[in-house]
Amino acid sequence: MRLFDYHRPTTVGETSALMAELGDEAALLAGGTSLMNLAKLGLAEPAHVIALRDVDELHGLDGDPVQGLRLGAMTTLRAVETSESVRALAPGLAEAAHHVATVRIRNQATVGGNLVHADPNQDLPPMLMVYDAVARITGPDGVRTVPVADMFVGFFESVLEPDEILDSVSVPPCAPGLRSGYLKFLPRTQDDYSTIAVAAGLQVRDGRITHARIAVAGGGSTAVRCRAAETALVGNGTDDATLTAAADIVPGLLDPVADGRGSSGYKRDMARVCTQRLLQRLVAEGAA
Ligand SMILES: Cc1cc2nc3c(=O)[nH]c(=O)nc-3n(C[C@H](O)[C@H](O)[C@H](O)COP(=O)(O)OP(=O)(O)OC[C@H]3O[C@@H](n4cnc5c(N)ncnc54)[C@H](O)[C@@H]3O)c2cc1C
């Protein structure tokens, strides 16, 4: 691993100025769980590392039922998992965070790093898609916002430009009565990435589905929002035939990569099974 110069800015402005000065030679460091592994493998060899830990604007987790949640980019996944605000306002997000690796990794890994690393197998992106979350990004030309559903362009590639910083993620107030959840299928060890994982949200009124979101991790080069399956749910009842018909659409929306966790066909099949089971669970929770 190459030795690097270490910088500790204290504001987003200072961070941007350093990025402009150091250009491609610099990498931002959040929790380091991905960056340091890439450096060890020789896949990232920054001459300068800009640590974000002292940048107060990037920290903090706030939530209320009117404004929704704001997760600073440096919020750890353990904080997302254990926060009372997240559990109350976006319980599926706390559930997804709980499924990331081990407590030691979750204590270090951050929301910003999880999104910008853009690994299609990661657990937070599909759940944030279900909640219509929006990323706030600061760059030399000011601030822009991008829905998390539009943030990923390919394997390990997000829409962020090299001189941009993800500063926070907002989760708007949920549709009233939204039931949400996460189903991660990982046949190897409990701390592994998934073979496939499904995030879903359902709002049901008078026995009809009025709002639906489904998104998948491990189903392609990015996390995938399954809009056609959502459309198949909305306006219909919560009977098994409806849930099965929606789940049957999901495999055709995916293009999973075959790897040690399963073949492409197996992952498609498991995406269908997991979607059906998760939708059934959400419907049963409403009946309880
Ligand atoms: C053993 C192990 C198991 C894992 N298992 C899982 C799992 O089951 N599920 C899962 O979802 N993830 C898993 N991960 C991945 C882990 O969640 C991510 O590595 C982590 O979320 C990245 O966050 P970080 O703060 O460590 O980012 P870093 O490693 O510090 O940074 C990652 C990338 O994001 C960039 N970056 C970081 N913050 C910002 C920002 N604010 N603005 C712009 N760019 C930024 C960095 O420059 C770097 O390119 C695992 C990781 C390990 C090491």
The ligand as an ORCA input file, in Angstrom:
! r2SCAN-3c Opt
* xyz 0 1
  C     -15.856     -7.093      5.828
  C     -16.872     -6.172      5.194
  C     -18.162     -6.608      5.032
  C     -19.118     -5.778      4.445
  N     -20.395     -6.224      4.318
  C     -21.340     -5.375      3.845
  C     -22.699     -5.758      3.784
  O     -23.078     -6.870      4.164
  N     -23.605     -4.870      3.300
  C     -23.229     -3.607      2.904
  O     -24.093     -2.816      2.511
  N     -21.953     -3.231      2.938
  C     -21.009     -4.070      3.405
  N     -19.722     -3.668      3.461
  C     -19.376     -2.384      2.850
  C     -19.479     -1.266      3.820
  O     -20.807     -1.063      4.211
  C     -18.986     -0.080      3.090
  O     -17.619     -0.353      2.937
  C     -19.167      1.181      3.849
  O     -20.516      1.550      3.994
  C     -18.432      2.319      3.200
  O     -18.477      3.390      4.106
  P     -17.125      3.993      4.671
  O     -17.535      5.137      5.518
  O     -16.255      2.995      5.292
  O     -16.487      4.543      3.299
  P     -14.965      4.733      2.877
  O     -14.305      3.413      2.730
  O     -14.307      5.739      3.732
  O     -15.226      5.382      1.430
  C     -15.810      4.621      0.385
  C     -15.803      5.489     -0.897
  O     -16.709      6.569     -0.765
  C     -16.018      7.833     -0.902
  N     -16.684      8.722      0.070
  C     -16.908      8.460      1.381
  N     -17.649      9.433      1.933
  C     -17.892     10.346      0.958
  C     -18.627     11.566      0.904
  N     -19.244     12.056      1.986
  N     -18.673     12.251     -0.279
  C     -18.049     11.739     -1.375
  N     -17.338     10.592     -1.387
  C     -17.266      9.894     -0.230
  C     -14.567      7.538     -0.590
  O     -13.696      8.461     -1.212
  C     -14.432      6.137     -1.177
  O     -14.287      6.201     -2.567
  C     -18.746     -4.479      4.017
  C     -17.425     -4.023      4.182
  C     -16.487     -4.848      4.769
  C     -15.079     -4.339      4.940
*
